[in-house]
């Protein structure tokens, strides 16, 4: 039997900001430049206004040495909750 969640899963943008950007003391501008995306799009992502697309997941995975699938799974959990 599947377990029932009592709270909303963490948005991948929030996790990226807390675990990557804040830990490395990177600004939105610098991070966006490194990822090759607009500052506006990154800001919307970390502020949970846009979902983690396959393109974003791939860029983050490459930059952080993580798997693309892990970012997409986080987004899927948020989507299912919503």
Buried (B, 14 or more C-beta within 10 A) or exposed (E): EEEEEEEEBBBBBBBBBEEBBEEEEBEBEBBBBEBEBEBEBBBBBBEBEBBBBEEBBEBBBEBBEBEBEBBBBBBBBBEEEE
